[in-house]
């Protein structure tokens, strides 16, 4: 009986181990189910690209009606979302396909993705509904009874906001789906290095588009251009190495590899021109130069509309049968241009008028509050606080690349650095499967060096918290400031278990005045994660903080103000 139980227990252990391993392997069905989301959302963006010219022309007709008192407005919207001329498979059918194959994604993983894609679908339907309303408004002649076309402009404004909503939702959806696939066991193939480098160029290109869209001309964008330039150089120099696994008779991959390099070079060129303030190609037009550079020059070589980078990359995935996430396309900007008429003076310079008015109201309240309670509101300052030796320990697993995580930390740190002094030092350590010192102790006044180090971070697939903590404590000891605030700030979006040796290290170093605080980045604060990470912070005699856009800068400042002189 004892022998039977022994064999039974071994068999159960093996079965559970195999089941756990099987769950972590990425199957073709799961990869296809994840990509169904992007196939649908990319088609929605394609439809918005087609509609974009239509909305601009209608906007122009409205302005002529108000400014020049034109007698007629003509509008014949194309049946984009229901016409096979534009799509081999209609977006509605692709949306249903998500549900047909969604069972191949674990329930807890797909909940958030479903919520996001439902919102994209709802916004898409809203835009189509607004087009129908505009169609009826114009072709029924009711616009002639609307002296300044107030109703028509109102609907165009709603379309403007909807374009922005799709942009934000697509970005969140992509990083969520990317996180789902990264949760599976990484599968290497002979094409792994090829796709890693091509995907790197796509992500860097996307950063350029986002910066131009935001009308950014800062040193950060210049640094992003530099990184893409280096990636292009690498793709050229190591072409033979990256393509070594491609069969000799397979010209498909080689041709598209070279086309992706040309597209990246074109995008880099247009971004560099945008950064050059003396460029006048798009000066004197109704919208800002960023509007035209983004919509015309950049999207033209990034999206699939003209067989851009995303189209080429996604076709390579299909051709090679690699289990990889598709690249996501980005929607154009649509901005309402208001007529030169006094009735529109309050709206003409608002990119999204309703949002701008709301922000104006908040600013007025803030100023009123300052006038009433000026003496009770502290102005952030480091006066009276000890010198800082801050070691930023950053989780760079792929899931940290979503907007509310690592990018939020970068934005907050850039503003936070302005409050620090010459005697405050920052070190940066990144950890994935290994830990790496990205920035040795550097004065906070050297803001460019700190931000460059952050912008050079490249997300990886796994996390080794023990290695990250060991290196952090070693560096903290080297740069220790007697009587100062010696503190490691761990930033992560995940849960983890510490081995006994690492727990002992944290407790021992906390007694030697090297504290450990934990920043938790997530879309929501999960109770079990909070409990565990708070315990880790307690070991290090530091603080636990759940980070959002509302408190990121404040949390950093509190850490820097932990020790008084």
N, C-alpha and C positions, 0 to 999 in steps of 0.2 A: 504493500500500500504506500509506503514511504517513497519507494522508487517511482511509482506511478505519479505521485504528487510532484516529485522533483522534476520529472520530464514535462508534466503539465505546466508547472510554473515557468520552466524555461521556454516552452512553446508559447505561452501567453506573452512573456517578455519579448520574444522574437516578433510575435504578431503585432504587438503594440508599437515596437520599434519600427517595423516595416510600414505600418499604417501611418505613423508620424512622419516618416521619411517620404512616403508617397504623397502626403498632403503638401509637402513643401516643394515638390517637383512641379515645374511649369509645364502644363500640357498644351497641345495645340488648341484644344477646345477652349481652355481658359484664356489663352492669348487672343484667340479670335473673338471671344465674348467681350474682352476688354476693348479691343480695337473697334468693335461695333459702335461703341460710344463715340469714338473720334471720327469714324467714317460718317456717322450722322451729323455731328456738330460741324465737321468740315464742309458738308454739303449745305448746311444752313448758312455758313459764312460765304460759300460760293454764291448762294442765292442773293445774299445781301450785297455782294460785290456787283452782281448784275443790276440790282435795283438802285444802286448808288447813283448812277448817272441819271436815272429817271427822277430821283428825288431832287438832285441838283437842278435839272431842267425845270421841274415844277416850281422850285423855289425861285428861279430866275423869272419865270412867267408871273408869279405872284408879285415880285418886285416891280416888273414892268407895268402891271395893272395898277399898282399904287402910285408909282412915281410918274409914269408916262400916261396914265389914265387909258391904258389899252382896253379895248371893248370886249375882247374874248380871250378865254383861256382854254386851251385844248389839252386833254389828258387821256391817254390810252394805255393804261398799265398792262404790262405783259403778264400772262398767267404763269409766272416763273415757277411757283411751287407745285403746279399741277401739269406741267408741260414736259413731255418726254424729249422735246428738242434740247432741253438743258441738262437732263439727268437720265442716265440709263436705267436707274432705279429711283423712284420719287422719294424725297425725304421722309414722307409719312410712312412709307413701306420700310425704310431703313430704321425709323424710330421703333416700329413694331418688332423688327428683327432683334433689337436689344433685348426685349422681353422673351423672345423665343429661345435665345441661347444664354440667358443670364444665369441659369441654374449652374453653369460651370464656374461661377465665381462664388466664393463663400458668402453667406448671407451678411455677416458682420462687415465684410469688405465692400459689398455692393450697395449698401443702404445710402451712403453719402453720395456715391456716383449717380444713383438713380434720382436722388433729390436734385442734384445739379442739372442733370440732363432734362428733367421735367421742367425746370425753370427755363432752360434754353428753348425747349419746345414751346412753352407758354409765351415767351417773348417773341419767337418767330411767328406764332399765330396772331399775336397782338399787332405786329407790323403788317401782316397780311390784312387784318381787319381794318387797320388805319388806311391802308391803300384802297380798300373797298369803300370806305367812308369818303375819302377824297374823290374817288371816281364818281360816286353819287352826287357829292357836293358840287362838282364841276359840271358833269354832263346833264344834271337835272336843271342847271342854271341858277341854283339857289345862291351861289357865290355872288351873283350880281346884286343881291339884297344885303350883302355883308360889305359895307363901305370900305373898310380897311382889311378885309379878309381875315378878321380876327380868329374865326373858327379854323380856317385853313392853316394859318401860322401856328395855332395851338396844336393841331395834329402833327405838323412838321416838327415841332418842338418835342412832342412825345416820341416821334421816330428817332430824333437825335439822341434822346436819353436811352432808347431801346438799343441803339448801336453800341453805346457805351456799356450797357448791361451785358450784351452778348460778349463783348471783349473781356469783361471781368469774369464772367461765368466760364468762358472757354479756358482761361488761364487756370482757374481753380480746378476745373474738371481734369485738365491735362495732368497737373501735379498730383491730384488724387489718384488717377489711373496709373500714373508712373509709380506711385507708392505701393499700389496693389501688386503690380508685377515685381517690384523689388522685394516684396515680402517672400517671394518664392526662391527656391534654391537656384543660384545663378548657374546657367548652363553655357559653358564655353563651346565654341565651334571654331573651325578654321577661319571663319569670317569675323571673329570677335573683335580683333584690333581694328579692322576696317570700319565696322559699324560704330565702334566707340569714338573713333576720330571724326567720322562724318557727323555723328550726332553732336559731338562737341562743337563743331563749326555751326551747326544749326542753332544750338542753344546760345552761342555767342552772338550769332546774327539776330536772334530774337531779342537779345538785350539791347542791341542797337535800335531796333524798331521801337521798342518800348520807350527808350530814352527820347527819340525824336518825337514820338507821339506825345510825350509829356513836355515837349519844348525845352528839353534839357540841353545845355551847352557847357556843362561843367567839366572839370578835370576827370570825373568818373567816366563820362562818355569817351573822352580821349583815351583813357586807359582801356576801356572796352574795345575800342578800335584797334589798339595795339595788340590786344589778346587775339582778336580775329585775324589780324595780319600775321601773327606768329603761327596760328593754326593753318592758314593758307600756305605759308612757307613750309610747314611740316608736311602737309598733304602732298606738296610738290616734290620735296626732297626725298620723302620716303614712299613715293608712289609704288615702286616695284615691290617694296616690302609689304605694304598694305594689300597689294593685289596679288601677292605670291600664291595664295590659295585658290585664286580664280582659274578655272581650266583655260588652257591656251586658246580654245575655239570659242570661248564665251566673251564676245565683244560687248554684250549688253551692259555688263557691270562697268567695264573700262570706260565706255563712252559716257555713261551717266556719272561716273566718278569725276571725269574731266569737266562735264557740264556743271556739276555742283561747285567745283572750284571757280569756274567762270562766274557763276551766279553770286558766290560769296564775294568775289573781287568787285563785281558791279555794285553790290550792296554797300561794301566798304567804301567804294569811291563816292557814292551819293551821300553817305553819312559824313565823310570827310569834307565834301563840298558844303553840306549843311552847316558844319562846324565853322567853316570859313565865313566870317561875318561880312566879308566884302562881296560875297557871291550875290548876284542880283537877278538870277534866273526867275525866281518866283516873287520878286518884290513888286509892290504896288497892286497886288491882287486883293480880292475881298477877304480871304482868310490868311492866316499866318503862313510863313514859308514852310513850317513844320507840317502843316496840313497837306501840302502838295508833295513834299519830299516823301512823307510817309505813304500817302495814298498812291502816288504815281511811280516814284523811283524805287521805293523799297518793297512794297507789296508785289510789284510787278515781277521781281526776281525771287521773292520768298514764297508766295502762295502758288497754287497750281494753275491760276488763271492763264499764265503764259509759260506753263511747264517750269515753274520755279523750283527752289530747293526742296520744299516739302513734297512736291509731286515726285521729284526724282528720287528722294530718299524713300518714300513710301513704296514706289514701284520696285526699288531695289530689295526691300524687305519681302515683297510678294514674290519677286523673281527668285531670290535665294532661299525662300521658305524659312527664313530665320524667325525665331520666336522673340519678336521685339515690338515695342510700342510704336505706333505710327507717330509721325510729326504732326503737330497741330497748326492749323492755319490761323491767321489773325484777320479780324474784320477791318474794313476801312473806317475812317472817321467820317461822320456826316455832321456838319455844322450848319445851322440855319443862318443865312445871311439876310439881315433885315433891311428894308428899304430906307432910303434917305428921306425920312418924313418924321416930323415932330412926334407923331403918335407912337413911334418906336424908339425914341431916344433912350428910354430906360432899359431896353432889351438889346440894343444893337451890339454891344460889346460883351455880352454874356455868352460864353460857350455853351452852357446848359443853364438857361435863365432861371428855372425854378430852383435849382440847386444853389445858384449864385445868390438869389434873393434870400434863401434860407440861411446861407453862411453870413450874409450881410446882417441879418437879424441877430444871429448868434454873436457876431462881433460887437454889435451895438449894445447887447446885453452885457457882454464882457466889459466893455468900456464903462458902462453905467455902474457896474459892480465895482470896478477899480476906483471910480470917483467916490463911491459911497464908503468903501472899506479899504482904502489904499494902505492905511497903516497896519491892517491886520493880515495882509497878504505878503508872505516872505518872498524876497527876491533870491533865486538860487545863487549860492555862492559857496566857495570852498574856504573862505576865511575862517580860521580857528580850527581847521581840521588837519590831521596829520598827513604827511606825504603818503602817496599811494604806490603800492607795488601790486598791480592788478594783473592776474593771469587769466585771460579769457580762454576757457577750455570749450571748444566748439564741436558738437556732434555734426559731422558732415555726411551723414547717410542721406540717400536720395530724397527721403520724405521731408527733410529739413529745408528743401528748396522751394516750398510753397510760400506764397506771399506773406502769410501771417507768422512765418518762422524766421529763417536765416535772413531773408531780405529785410524784414522788419527790424531785426537786430542791427543790421548794417546802417539803416536809415537813422535809427535812434542813436547809435554810437557816434555817427557823424556830427549830430547836434550836441551830444553829451561832451565830446572832446573840446568844444568851445568853452566849457566851464572849468576845465582842468588847468593846472599850472605847470610850469617848467619842471617842478620837482615830482610830478605825478608820472609814473611809468606804467606802460602797457606792454604785456607780452601776449602773443596769440599762439595757441596750440590747437591743432585740428586732429581729430581722431576718427578713424573708420576701422579697417581691419588692423591698422597700425597707427601709432601716434607720431606727429611730426611738428617740430617747432617752426611755425610760419613767420613769427616775428620775435626776435630777441628783445629784451627790455629796451623800450624806446620812449623818450619823453612824449607826453601827450601833445606837446606843442608841435611836434612833427606829424601833423595831421595827415599829410599826403602819404607818408610811409605807412601809417596805420591803416588807412583806407585802401591803399594799394594791396596790402597784405590780405585784407578781407576780400577784395575783389578778385584776387588770384585763387581763391579757394575753389576747388573742384569737388563736387559731390561724388560720393562713392556708394557702394552697395551695402556694406556691413558696418558694425560698430563693435569696438573693443574698449569698453569703458575703463577696464583695469589698466591697460597700457596708457590711456590718456591721463588718468590720475597719477600714475607713477611718474610720468615725464613732467607733469605739472608741478608736483611737489619738489622734484629735483631742481627744476628751474626756479621755483619760488625760493628755495633755500639759497641758490646761487645769488639771486638778486635781492635777498632779504634786506629790509630797511629797519634798523633798530628803532623801536618806538613808533614805527609807521603802521599803515594799514596793509598788511600782507594777506592777500585774499585771492583765492581761486573762485572764479564764477563759471560754473558748469552750465552750459546752455544745451538743452536737449528736448526732443519731442517724444521720447520713448521711455519705456519702463525697463528696468534691468535689475539683475540680482548681483550683489557684490560678494566676492569670495571672502573668506575669513581674513586672509592676508591683507586685502585692500581695506577692509573695515578697520583692521588694526592700524594700518598706515594713516588713515584719516584721523582716527582718534589720537594717535601719538603726535601727529603734526599740529593738531588743534591745540595741544598743550604747549607747543613751542611757538604759539602766536601766528600760525598759518591757518587761516579759517577757510571754510568751504561753503559757498552759497550755491543754490540750485535755481536756475530759471527754467520753467516748464513752458514750452511753446506748443499750443494745440488749438484747434477750433473750439474745443470745450474742455473744461477741467474735469477729468475723470477721477472719481473718488479714490479708486484703488491705486492709481498712479500718484495722486497727491499724497496719500498715506505713506507710500514707499519713499518718494523723493523727499518728503519732509523729514523722514527718519534719517536719510542720508545727510541732509543739511544739519540735523541735530548732532550726528556723529562729528561733523566738522565745525560745530559751534557757530554756524552761519545761519542764513535765512533761506527759506523756500519762498519763491514767488511764481505765481501763474501770470504769464506775460501776454498782454494784448496791446493793440495800438494805443489804448487809453493810458497805459501805465509804464510802457517800456522805458522811456527816458527817465521817469521818476524812479523806477526800480534801480537803474544804473547809478543815479545820483545818490540814492540811499546807501548803496554798497560803498561808494567812494567817501561817504560821510560817516562811516562806521566807527572811526577812531578820532577822538579829539586830541589836540596838542596837549 
